[in-house]
C-alpha cells in the first residue's frame, strides 16, 4: 500500500506514513574496496575476499541509512500524496533536486510548474513549499496517490562525496562485522547486533525528529539543545 495510518504516542490522533520507492538506484557505494581494505589492513592486491567485503559494505550501508535516516549516495525516489494538503515533507535526506511534481486531473498526470514551488535546503528532511504569490492546483482528482513526487537524495553520486564521519562510522561497523562473523560480542546492544560503540558513531549523523513530521534535526543539534536545559 502507498501509505497507511498509525496511532501517535497519545493513542488518539492518527497520521499518515508514506512509502518511498527507489526509481533510480545509486551508481556507486559509499565506500570503495580500497578504503575498506586499508582500514582492515588487507593487501590491496588481494582480491580473494572482494565479494565478501562488498557484502559487508552493502550491509553497513543498509543499516547506516536506516538508522541515521540518511541516504549516503544519490538515489532517485518516487513518493505519492493523496492531495496537496498532505504533509509535503520528503523523509529522505539530503534532498538535492526535485525532478518533477505531477498531479492527476481527470485521470491524466499533469506536471506542476517549477515556478510554483521550492524545497528547503536543510540538513534534515526537506519540505516542499509554495513560492510567493503561488497556489497549489485545486482541480486535482480526489483519488489516492493523486500527487506524484520524484526527487533525488544523497550526499553525491560518488564515494568521494560522502562525508568523512559517515565513512568512519561505516568502516568501524564493517571492521566489527569482519572480526565477528556470525558472533555477537559482549559489546553488542539490541536485537540488531550492532555494538554501542558503532552506534555512537552513527548517532553523530543521525536525524532525530522533534514534535512533528515537519521538523527534524541532526542528533548533535538535539544534544546541544538538551544540554542547555
DOPA-240323 format. One record per atom (N, C-alpha, C): residue in three letters; x, y, z. Coordinates in pm, whole numbers, plus 50000, padded with zeros to 5 digits. Atoms other than C-alpha are relative to their C-alpha. Last residue first. Layout:
N
AlaXYZ...
END
This chain:
229
Unk501175000649911Unk518075228052961Unk500394997450145Unk500294986549952Unk521125239552765Unk498865000150099Unk499004996249902Unk522455204152731Unk499765014050056Unk500325006149871Unk519205194452561Unk501005003950109Unk501184993449944Unk519815219552282Unk499684994450138Unk499584986649958Unk523355207252219Unk498835007450063Unk499215001149877Unk522125171352220Unk500435013650050Unk500915003449891Unk519425179651964Unk500754999250133Unk500734987749969Unk521955197151740Unk499024997650115Unk499084991549927Unk524235166751760Unk499355013350036Unk499965003249858Unk521265144551673Unk500975008850077Unk498915009549972Unk520705161851339Unk500124997950150Unk498724994249969Unk517305179251335Unk501054989150012Unk499055010549969Unk513835172951201Unk501375006250014Unk498724995549948Unk510785194951179Unk500884988150037Unk499434989150077Unk507875186850951Unk501405003650047Unk499385005150121Unk506825152551073Unk500785010849927Unk500895002250113Unk506165166451417Unk500774994449883Unk501334994149996Unk507495172251768Unk499074996949884Unk500494993249880Unk511185166651723Unk498605005349973Unk501214992050017Unk512545141351479Unk499585006250132Unk500955002449892Unk516145129851518Unk498815009249979Unk501064990149996Unk518395126651213Unk499014996150109Unk501385004750002Unk521515106151278Unk499025011650007Unk500604995450126Unk524905120051181Unk498524996349992Unk499514986650031Unk526625118751521Unk499375005649873Unk500834990149932Unk524485088951621Unk500405014349965Unk501144996850085Unk526235067751356Unk499145011050063Unk499454993050116Unk529435069951560Unk498895003849903Unk499654986649955Unk527605061351883Unk500615008349888Unk501204991750002Unk526025032151702Unk500305014350042Unk500274996850139Unk529485017651638Unk498785009149990Unk498924991250044Unk530455019452006Unk499805004249854Unk500314986349961Unk527045005552103Unk501085009749954Unk499474995549872Unk527724973651910Unk499725014850027Unk499034989550027Unk525374963551627Unk500515005650132Unk498655005149988Unk523664930051689Unk501085010249970Unk499334998750129Unk520324942151552Unk501454995550005Unk500205011950082Unk518474928051855Unk500725000949866Unk501215000950079Unk519854954152088Unk499974987849912Unk501174994949928Unk523384960452206Unk498804999249908Unk501214998750081Unk526534941952113Unk498865005350084Unk500344985950022Unk529574949952326Unk498745001849920Unk500644994749879Unk529754914452463Unk499565014449982Unk499114998149885Unk530494901852113Unk499245006350116Unk500314987049943Unk527864889051875Unk500835001650126Unk500004998949854Unk529034860851656Unk499615014050041Unk500975009149942Unk528304850651296Unk499915000750151Unk500845006750099Unk531484866451169Unk499074990050068Unk500975007749922Unk532814888551444Unk499014993349906Unk499325006949890Unk536024903551305Unk499074991050080Unk498935008350054Unk534574913050966Unk500654991650110Unk500605011350070Unk531334925651117Unk501064990349950Unk500655008549901Unk533234947451364Unk499404987649935Unk498925006749925Unk535554960951095Unk499424990750106Unk499495011050083Unk532504968150877Unk501104992450072Unk501055010050004Unk530904988951154Unk500474987849921Unk499975006649869Unk534175007451210Unk498924989250010Unk498775008049992Unk534425014850839Unk500094992650133Unk500165012250080Unk530775025950825Unk501234991050010Unk500995008649934Unk531165050651111Unk499854986849926Unk499365005449879Unk534375064450960Unk499064990850075Unk499055010450036Unk532765068150616Unk500614993550124Unk500795011450047Unk529835087350756Unk500914988349966Unk500605006249881Unk532155109950958Unk499104988349963Unk499065008549927Unk534315115950649Unk499354993250120Unk499204993749895Unk531465129450440Unk500844990050079Unk500515003949868Unk530355110350126Unk500905006150108Unk500944989849952Unk531125128949802Unk499524997350142Unk499234988249960Unk534255108149729Unk499115011350052Unk499525002149863Unk532065076949727Unk500785012150051Unk498825008549985Unk530355090249416Unk500424998950146Unk500085011750086Unk526985104649308Unk501134990050021Unk499404998350131Unk526545129449591Unk499974986949925Unk498884990549988Unk525455133549953Unk500635003149865Unk498695006149982Unk522085117549884Unk501085010650011Unk499424997349868Unk518515124949782Unk501334992750010Unk498715006349975Unk516925128149439Unk500505004150138Unk498914991549952Unk513265135649372Unk501274991850021Unk498765007150032Unk510095123149206Unk501175009250037Unk498804991849982Unk506795134349357Unk501234991449973Unk498785007850015Unk503465120149239Unk501205009350010Unk498794991850016Unk500195135649359Unk501214990849997Unk500264990150104Unk496835118349309Unk501215008849973Unk498794998250081Unk498035088149503Unk499805009849885Unk498715002849937Unk494535080549633Unk501155001749900Unk499705014349999Unk491675097749448Unk501324997850073Unk500155004549862Unk490015132049463Unk500144984850006Unk500975010849978Unk491345144149129Unk499984995850147Unk499425013249983Unk493225177249136Unk498924989650027Unk500765009150087Unk491385208049009Unk500524985850007Unk501225004349931Unk492525229349303Unk499194990149917Unk501215001950082Unk496095234749189Unk498834995050084Unk500075013450057Unk498615246549451Unk498704998649921Unk500975008949935Unk498895283949493Unk500094986249935Unk500365012150074Unk501605309449417Unk499004991850080Unk501124997350091Unk502005345649530Unk499644987949913Unk500834988249973Unk505415338349689Unk498965001949889Unk499334987450022Unk506665303149624Unk499035011550024Unk500484991550108Unk504825274349782Unk500865012549988Unk500784988349961Unk506765249849998Unk499565007649875Unk500424992750119Unk508165214649970Unk499115011650043Unk501444997950014Unk509845203650293Unk499745007949872Unk500444988250073Unk513315189050327Unk498485000449991Unk500985003050104Unk514225164050599Unk499525012949934Unk500915010649963Unk517445170950792Unk499084996649885Unk499215011749969Unk520495190850687Unk499144988150042Unk499675002049859Unk518325216950518Unk500794987250018Unk498665005850007Unk517775231650174Unk500514998750142Unk499054994949903Unk514015237750192Unk501324992349989Unk499835009149886Unk512115230049877Unk501115005250090Unk498585001849972Unk510595252049609Unk500124989850110Unk499535005449873Unk507185255449449Unk501535000750011Unk501025000049895Unk505085272449183Unk500584996650136Unk500104986549945Unk507895282148944Unk499015000850117Unk498974998349896Unk508655245248894Unk499975013950062Unk498914991250041Unk505355241748707Unk500995002150115Unk500084987349930Unk503265212148824Unk501225008549963Unk498794995549931Unk503225184748564Unk499795013650063Unk499654986550045Unk499835169748480Unk501195004850081Unk498964993549922Unk499105132548509Unk500405013249935Unk498784997550078Unk495785123948341Unk501025007250088Unk499285012550026Unk492895107548527Unk501295001649923Unk500845008650087Unk490615137848503Unk500774987649957Unk501164991950038Unk493435158748652Unk499214991949899Unk501045005250089Unk496035138248837Unk498885010149979Unk501285002549933Unk499095155148982Unk498954996049897Unk501125001550092Unk502775157148892Unk498734996950080Unk501205002149919Unk505765170149085Unk498844999649900Unk501344996050044Unk509025166348900Unk498984997950110Unk500105001950146Unk512765160948921Unk498655004649949Unk501325005550027Unk513145175649270Unk499844999249849Unk500774995450116Unk516815180249349Unk498634993549999Unk499184991250084Unk519425177049624Unk499245005349880Unk500584997950132Unk517385162249909Unk500875009849922Unk500334986150018Unk519635151350198Unk499505002149858Unk499104988549984Unk517935131650327Unk501404996649946Unk498725005450043Unk514865110350269Unk500965011849997Unk499285006549892Unk511665118750452Unk501154991249947Unk499335011150067Unk510405143750197Unk500944993450100Unk498675001849946Unk507915166050379Unk500614987549936Unk499075000750112Unk504905176350175Unk501445000050052Unk498684994449968Unk502435168250451Unk500974998049883Unk499165009449924Unk499075160550283Unk501355006550029Unk500184997249858Unk497025191050178Unk500774990250088Unk498984990449958Unk498435188849825Unk499835004250145Unk500274986550049Unk496445157249761Unk501075009350054Unk501385000350050Unk496605119549806Unk499575013549945Unk500904994049903Unk500385120149828Unk498604999749941Unk501324995250038Unk502885098349646Unk499305006650118Unk500955001049890Unk506585090549659Unk498695006449957Unk501354996050037Unk509185083349395Unk499104998050119Unk501165005349929Unk512865082449486Unk498715005249938Unk501264994250042Unk516115086649292Unk498834993250069Unk501005010050036Unk519275078549482Unk498735007249959Unk501174995150072Unk522435098949530Unk499124988649950Unk499684997550140Unk524775080449768Unk498725004049926Unk498584996950013Unk524525081750150Unk500425003649857Unk499625007350121Unk520785084450202Unk501425004049967Unk499344992650106Unk520075095050561Unk500274990849881Unk501054994050083Unk517615082450821Unk500605008749889Unk499784985550001Unk520575076051054Unk498915007649927Unk499814995049864Unk519485040751146Unk500135015350003Unk501245001549923Unk518025031350808Unk500135006350138Unk501024991350057Unk520935045850612Unk498694999150078Unk499684986049975Unk523545030350840Unk498945009449948Unk500254996649860Unk521904996150844Unk500215014950024Unk501425002049970Unk521614993550466Unk499695003850145Unk500784989450065Unk525055008750407Unk498534999050037Unk499774987849923Unk526714986050663Unk499225011749941Unk500675001649870Unk525144955450499Unk500155012750085Unk501454999150021Unk526114966950149Unk499254998950132Unk500294986150033Unk529714973650256Unk498495001849983Unk499944992449874Unk529804939650424Unk499725014849976Unk501185003449923Unk528634923050101Unk499965007850131Unk501114992550062Unk531314941649907Unk498694997250072Unk499874986049956Unk533854928150156Unk498915008749939Unk500454999149860Unk532594892750099Unk500075014450049Unk501455002149997Unk532874895849720Unk499455001550142Unk500724988450053Unk536334911349749Unk498484998450006Unk501144997249912Unk537724884549978Unk499115011349947Unk500665012449960Unk540204867749740Unk498755002450084Unk501414999350043Unk541094900749572Unk499184988050047Unk500695012349961Unk544424905949749Unk498515001249967Unk499935009550111Unk546164933949556Unk499274986950028Unk500874995350107Unk545024959949808Unk499954990049885Unk499244995550117Unk546594939950090Unk499055003849887Unk499955010650101Unk544234937550385Unk500745005749879Unk498605004150020Unk544864960550681Unk500094987549912Unk499885013549944Unk541144962350770Unk501424994549989Unk500454999649860Unk541065000250722Unk500204986450067Unk499024992249924Unk543154998150404Unk499645000050147Unk498795008249984Unk540964970250271Unk501065007350081Unk500305010749905Unk537814990650334Unk501244991550026Unk500174994149867Unk539155021950168Unk499784989250105Unk498684995549955Unk540455002049868Unk499915005950140Unk499295011649947Unk537114984049835Unk501385003950052Unk499345008050102Unk535455017749795Unk500664988150066Unk498605003149976Unk532955031750042Unk500564992149883Unk499444989149919Unk529605049249989Unk501484998150032Unk500115003149857Unk528825025049703Unk500625011550080Unk498755004049932Unk528255036949347Unk499684996150143Unk499035004450100Unk525575044349086Unk501304995150062Unk498714993149991Unk522735046249337Unk501014994049903Unk499085005649900Unk519455031549210Unk501305008050005Unk498665000350059Unk516965053449024Unk500984995450107Unk500204999250144Unk513245048949093Unk501335000149924Unk498774996350070Unk513575037149453Unk499734999649850Unk499505010250092Unk510085037049602Unk501255005049929Unk499084994050097Unk509345058349906Unk500594988949915Unk498915008450049Unk506375049350125Unk500815007649896Unk499925001650144Unk504275074050318Unk501194991549961Unk498605002950030Unk503115074050679Unk500074996449852Unk499665008350113Unk499835091050756Unk501504997749995Unk499224993450104Unk498955103751099Unk500254990249887Unk499405008850099Unk496345094151357Unk500715008349893Unk499924994050132Unk495305110551681Unk500714990549904Unk501314995150038Unk494125092151991Unk500005005849859Unk500925011050021Unk496965069752103Unk498645004349952Unk501164997449917Unk498875099052252Unk498944989149984Unk499735004349863Unk502045083852112Unk498815002450091Unk498924992349940Unk500595087251762Unk500214995050142Unk500304991149888Unk498485059951610Unk501235007550045Unk499515005949877Unk499205046351259Unk499775009850115Unk500274991649883Unk497625051550922Unk500534993050124Unk500845006449901Unk498975036950600Unk499855009550118Unk499924993249872Unk500545047950275Unk499094992750099Unk499174988150009Unk501275035149926Unk500165007250133Unk500844988150000Unk500005000050000Unk500875012450000
END
